[in-house]
């Protein structure tokens, strides 16, 4: 039986987008466990942002780490590799 993942083994998918002339990280929108391409949460609302890059975010020894995975097509593969 597979063991449950610990919090440190999980990754979050975020996107670096331009909002009001500033670049910031925003959580991606998920539907039924799948990432919706180019949609992020900004101020509690879903917004479409085709610009920017995707990042994986996780915690390691209490520090937040981020790693760029580039485009949308690399998100799932990058998250799977990090989680292993």
Protein Blocks (a to p, Z undefined) as FASTA:
>chain_A
ZZdddfklpccddddddeehiacddddddeehiacehiaceehiacddfedcddddddee
hiacdddehiaklmmmmmmmmmZZ
